Amino acid sequence: MAAPSILTLRLDPKLRKQLDRLSAATNRSRSFVAAEAIREYVALNTWQIAETVKAVAEADRGEFASEKQVQRTLRKWTRRAR
């Protein structure tokens, strides 16, 4: 595993205080909490972009749900909501 590298960034004072409070509450360093937040952000956005690319490719191939399939799904979910 490669050695961690240093990243310097600017935070709004309010966000910095929130980060400090979270760090203290979890008994973790500010650096750990910030790195974990960035890790989760990157993972989520990487997943979202990959899913969007797949969806666009499906749409380009014409792979859409039929109107009948959409109506059936809507009925199923609106019945459950009642």
VEXDREN-451776 format. One record per residue: residue number from 1; residue in one letter; x, y, z of N, C-alpha, C in turn. Coordinates in nm, 2 decimals. Each point is the difference from the previous one (the first is absolute). Example, Ala and Ser with C-alpha at 12.3 -4.5 7.8 and 13.67 -1.06 7.14 Angstrom:
2
+------+------+--------+--------+--------+--------+--------+--------+--------+--------+--------+
! resi ! resn !     nx !     ny !     nz !    cax !    cay !    caz !     cx !     cy !     cz !
+------+------+--------+--------+--------+--------+--------+--------+--------+--------+--------+
!    1 !    a !   1.32 !  -0.57 !   0.78 !  -0.09 !   0.12 !   0.00 !   0.09 !   0.12 !   0.00 !
!    2 !    s !  -0.04 !   0.11 !  -0.07 !   0.09 !   0.11 !   0.00 !  -0.08 !   0.11 !   0.08 !
+------+------+--------+--------+--------+--------+--------+--------+--------+--------+--------+
This chain:
82
+------+------+--------+--------+--------+--------+--------+--------+--------+--------+--------+
! resi ! resn !     nx !     ny !     nz !    cax !    cay !    caz !     cx !     cy !     cz !
+------+------+--------+--------+--------+--------+--------+--------+--------+--------+--------+
!    1 !    m !   0.08 !  -0.12 !   0.00 !  -0.08 !   0.12 !   0.00 !   0.09 !   0.12 !   0.00 !
!    2 !    a !  -0.03 !   0.10 !  -0.08 !   0.07 !   0.12 !  -0.01 !  -0.02 !   0.09 !   0.12 !
!    3 !    a !   0.10 !   0.07 !   0.03 !   0.00 !   0.09 !   0.12 !  -0.11 !   0.11 !  -0.03 !
!    4 !    p !  -0.07 !   0.04 !   0.10 !  -0.10 !   0.10 !  -0.02 !   0.06 !   0.14 !  -0.03 !
!    5 !    s !  -0.07 !   0.08 !  -0.08 !   0.06 !   0.13 !  -0.04 !  -0.08 !   0.10 !   0.07 !
!    6 !    i !   0.05 !   0.12 !   0.01 !  -0.06 !   0.11 !   0.07 !  -0.08 !   0.09 !  -0.10 !
!    7 !    l !  -0.12 !   0.04 !   0.04 !  -0.08 !   0.08 !  -0.08 !  -0.04 !   0.12 !   0.09 !
!    8 !    t !   0.02 !   0.12 !  -0.05 !  -0.03 !   0.12 !   0.07 !  -0.13 !   0.06 !  -0.06 !
!    9 !    l !  -0.09 !   0.04 !   0.08 !  -0.13 !   0.06 !  -0.05 !  -0.05 !   0.11 !   0.09 !
!   10 !    r !  -0.08 !   0.08 !  -0.05 !  -0.06 !   0.11 !   0.08 !  -0.14 !  -0.04 !   0.03 !
!   11 !    l !  -0.04 !   0.02 !   0.13 !  -0.13 !  -0.03 !   0.04 !  -0.06 !   0.13 !   0.06 !
!   12 !    d !  -0.13 !   0.01 !  -0.02 !  -0.08 !   0.11 !   0.06 !   0.01 !  -0.02 !   0.15 !
!   13 !    p !   0.01 !   0.10 !   0.08 !   0.02 !  -0.01 !   0.15 !  -0.11 !  -0.09 !   0.06 !
!   14 !    k !  -0.13 !   0.02 !  -0.05 !  -0.11 !  -0.08 !   0.06 !   0.02 !  -0.15 !  -0.03 !
!   15 !    l !   0.04 !  -0.03 !  -0.12 !   0.03 !  -0.14 !  -0.03 !   0.11 !  -0.06 !   0.08 !
!   16 !    r !   0.10 !   0.08 !   0.02 !   0.12 !  -0.04 !   0.08 !  -0.04 !  -0.03 !   0.14 !
!   17 !    k !  -0.09 !   0.08 !   0.06 !  -0.05 !  -0.03 !   0.13 !  -0.08 !  -0.13 !   0.01 !
!   18 !    q !  -0.08 !  -0.02 !  -0.11 !  -0.08 !  -0.12 !   0.00 !   0.09 !  -0.12 !  -0.01 !
!   19 !    l !   0.10 !   0.01 !  -0.09 !   0.10 !  -0.11 !  -0.01 !   0.07 !  -0.03 !   0.13 !
!   20 !    d !   0.04 !   0.11 !   0.07 !   0.06 !  -0.02 !   0.13 !  -0.09 !  -0.06 !   0.10 !
!   21 !    r !  -0.13 !   0.04 !   0.00 !  -0.09 !  -0.07 !   0.10 !  -0.03 !  -0.14 !  -0.04 !
!   22 !    l !  -0.01 !  -0.03 !  -0.12 !  -0.01 !  -0.14 !  -0.05 !   0.12 !  -0.09 !   0.04 !
!   23 !    s !   0.11 !   0.06 !  -0.02 !   0.13 !  -0.06 !   0.03 !   0.01 !  -0.04 !   0.15 !
!   24 !    a !  -0.04 !   0.10 !   0.08 !   0.00 !  -0.02 !   0.15 !  -0.10 !  -0.10 !   0.04 !
!   25 !    a !  -0.12 !   0.00 !  -0.06 !  -0.11 !  -0.09 !   0.04 !   0.03 !  -0.14 !  -0.04 !
!   26 !    t !   0.08 !  -0.02 !  -0.11 !   0.03 !  -0.14 !  -0.04 !   0.14 !  -0.04 !   0.05 !
!   27 !    n !   0.06 !   0.09 !   0.07 !   0.14 !  -0.03 !   0.05 !   0.09 !  -0.04 !  -0.12 !
!   28 !    r !  -0.01 !   0.07 !  -0.10 !   0.09 !  -0.02 !  -0.12 !   0.06 !   0.13 !  -0.03 !
!   29 !    s !   0.11 !   0.00 !  -0.08 !   0.07 !   0.12 !  -0.03 !  -0.08 !   0.08 !  -0.11 !
!   30 !    r !   0.02 !   0.12 !  -0.01 !  -0.06 !   0.08 !  -0.10 !   0.04 !  -0.05 !  -0.14 !
!   31 !    s !   0.12 !  -0.04 !  -0.01 !   0.05 !  -0.05 !  -0.13 !  -0.07 !  -0.13 !  -0.04 !
!   32 !    f !  -0.03 !  -0.09 !   0.10 !  -0.07 !  -0.13 !  -0.03 !  -0.14 !   0.03 !  -0.04 !
!   33 !    v !  -0.07 !   0.09 !   0.07 !  -0.14 !   0.03 !  -0.03 !  -0.01 !   0.06 !  -0.14 !
!   34 !    a !   0.09 !   0.10 !  -0.03 !   0.00 !   0.06 !  -0.13 !   0.03 !  -0.10 !  -0.12 !
!   35 !    a !   0.10 !  -0.09 !   0.03 !   0.04 !  -0.10 !  -0.10 !  -0.12 !  -0.09 !  -0.03 !
!   36 !    e !  -0.06 !  -0.04 !   0.11 !  -0.12 !  -0.09 !  -0.01 !  -0.11 !   0.06 !  -0.08 !
!   37 !    a !  -0.03 !   0.13 !   0.02 !  -0.10 !   0.07 !  -0.07 !   0.03 !   0.01 !  -0.15 !
!   38 !    i !   0.13 !   0.03 !  -0.03 !   0.04 !   0.01 !  -0.14 !  -0.01 !  -0.14 !  -0.06 !
!   39 !    r !   0.04 !  -0.11 !   0.07 !  -0.01 !  -0.13 !  -0.05 !  -0.14 !  -0.04 !  -0.04 !
!   40 !    e !  -0.09 !   0.03 !   0.09 !  -0.14 !  -0.03 !  -0.03 !  -0.06 !   0.09 !  -0.11 !
!   41 !    y !   0.04 !   0.12 !  -0.01 !  -0.05 !   0.09 !  -0.11 !   0.05 !  -0.05 !  -0.13 !
!   42 !    v !   0.13 !  -0.04 !  -0.01 !   0.06 !  -0.05 !  -0.12 !  -0.07 !  -0.13 !  -0.04 !
!   43 !    a !  -0.02 !  -0.09 !   0.09 !  -0.07 !  -0.13 !  -0.03 !  -0.14 !   0.02 !  -0.05 !
!   44 !    l !  -0.07 !   0.09 !   0.07 !  -0.14 !   0.02 !  -0.05 !  -0.01 !   0.06 !  -0.14 !
!   45 !    n !   0.08 !   0.10 !  -0.02 !   0.00 !   0.07 !  -0.13 !   0.06 !  -0.08 !  -0.11 !
!   46 !    t !   0.09 !  -0.09 !   0.03 !   0.06 !  -0.09 !  -0.10 !  -0.11 !  -0.10 !  -0.04 !
!   47 !    w !  -0.08 !  -0.05 !   0.10 !  -0.11 !  -0.09 !  -0.03 !  -0.11 !   0.07 !  -0.08 !
!   48 !    q !  -0.03 !   0.12 !   0.04 !  -0.11 !   0.07 !  -0.07 !   0.04 !   0.03 !  -0.15 !
!   49 !    i !   0.12 !   0.04 !  -0.02 !   0.05 !   0.03 !  -0.14 !   0.00 !  -0.13 !  -0.08 !
!   50 !    a !   0.04 !  -0.11 !   0.06 !   0.00 !  -0.13 !  -0.07 !  -0.14 !  -0.04 !  -0.04 !
!   51 !    e !  -0.09 !   0.01 !   0.09 !  -0.14 !  -0.03 !  -0.02 !  -0.06 !   0.09 !  -0.11 !
!   52 !    t !   0.03 !   0.12 !   0.00 !  -0.05 !   0.10 !  -0.10 !   0.05 !  -0.04 !  -0.14 !
!   53 !    v !   0.13 !  -0.03 !   0.00 !   0.06 !  -0.04 !  -0.13 !  -0.07 !  -0.13 !  -0.05 !
!   54 !    k !  -0.03 !  -0.10 !   0.09 !  -0.07 !  -0.12 !  -0.05 !  -0.14 !   0.03 !  -0.04 !
!   55 !    a !  -0.07 !   0.09 !   0.07 !  -0.13 !   0.04 !  -0.04 !  -0.01 !   0.07 !  -0.13 !
!   56 !    v !   0.10 !   0.09 !  -0.03 !   0.00 !   0.06 !  -0.13 !   0.03 !  -0.10 !  -0.11 !
!   57 !    a !   0.09 !  -0.09 !   0.03 !   0.03 !  -0.10 !  -0.11 !  -0.13 !  -0.09 !  -0.02 !
!   58 !    e !  -0.07 !  -0.03 !   0.10 !  -0.13 !  -0.08 !  -0.02 !  -0.10 !   0.08 !  -0.08 !
!   59 !    a !  -0.01 !   0.13 !   0.03 !  -0.09 !   0.09 !  -0.07 !   0.04 !   0.01 !  -0.15 !
!   60 !    d !   0.13 !   0.01 !  -0.02 !   0.05 !   0.01 !  -0.14 !  -0.03 !  -0.12 !  -0.08 !
!   61 !    r !  -0.01 !  -0.12 !   0.07 !  -0.03 !  -0.13 !  -0.06 !  -0.16 !  -0.01 !  -0.02 !
!   62 !    g !  -0.07 !   0.09 !   0.06 !  -0.15 !   0.00 !  -0.01 !  -0.06 !  -0.09 !   0.11 !
!   63 !    e !   0.07 !  -0.03 !   0.10 !  -0.05 !  -0.10 !   0.11 !  -0.08 !   0.08 !   0.10 !
!   64 !    f !  -0.12 !   0.02 !  -0.03 !  -0.09 !   0.08 !   0.09 !  -0.11 !  -0.10 !   0.04 !
!   65 !    a !  -0.06 !   0.04 !   0.12 !  -0.12 !  -0.07 !   0.04 !  -0.12 !   0.04 !  -0.08 !
!   66 !    s !  -0.08 !  -0.10 !  -0.03 !  -0.12 !   0.04 !  -0.08 !  -0.10 !   0.08 !   0.09 !
!   67 !    e !  -0.09 !   0.06 !  -0.06 !  -0.10 !   0.08 !   0.07 !  -0.08 !  -0.09 !   0.10 !
!   68 !    k !  -0.03 !  -0.12 !  -0.05 !  -0.07 !  -0.10 !   0.08 !   0.08 !  -0.04 !   0.12 !
!   69 !    q !   0.13 !  -0.02 !  -0.01 !   0.09 !  -0.03 !   0.11 !   0.00 !   0.11 !   0.10 !
!   70 !    v !   0.01 !   0.12 !  -0.05 !   0.00 !   0.12 !   0.09 !  -0.13 !   0.01 !   0.08 !
!   71 !    q !  -0.11 !  -0.01 !  -0.07 !  -0.13 !   0.01 !   0.07 !  -0.02 !  -0.11 !   0.11 !
!   72 !    r !   0.05 !  -0.12 !  -0.04 !  -0.01 !  -0.11 !   0.10 !   0.08 !   0.03 !   0.12 !
!   73 !    t !   0.12 !   0.05 !  -0.02 !   0.09 !   0.03 !   0.12 !  -0.06 !   0.12 !   0.08 !
!   74 !    l !  -0.06 !   0.10 !  -0.07 !  -0.06 !   0.11 !   0.07 !  -0.12 !  -0.05 !   0.09 !
!   75 !    r !  -0.08 !  -0.09 !  -0.06 !  -0.11 !  -0.05 !   0.08 !   0.04 !  -0.08 !   0.12 !
!   76 !    k !   0.11 !  -0.08 !  -0.02 !   0.05 !  -0.08 !   0.11 !   0.05 !   0.09 !   0.11 !
!   77 !    w !   0.07 !   0.10 !  -0.03 !   0.06 !   0.09 !   0.11 !  -0.10 !   0.09 !   0.06 !
!   78 !    t !  -0.10 !   0.05 !  -0.08 !  -0.10 !   0.09 !   0.06 !  -0.10 !  -0.08 !   0.08 !
!   79 !    r !  -0.02 !  -0.12 !  -0.03 !  -0.09 !  -0.08 !   0.09 !   0.07 !  -0.02 !   0.14 !
!   80 !    r !   0.13 !  -0.03 !   0.00 !   0.07 !  -0.02 !   0.12 !   0.01 !   0.13 !   0.09 !
!   81 !    a !  -0.01 !   0.11 !  -0.06 !   0.01 !   0.13 !   0.07 !  -0.13 !   0.03 !   0.07 !
!   82 !    r !  -0.11 !  -0.06 !  -0.04 !  -0.13 !   0.04 !   0.06 !  -0.02 !  -0.06 !   0.14 !
+------+------+--------+--------+--------+--------+--------+--------+--------+--------+--------+
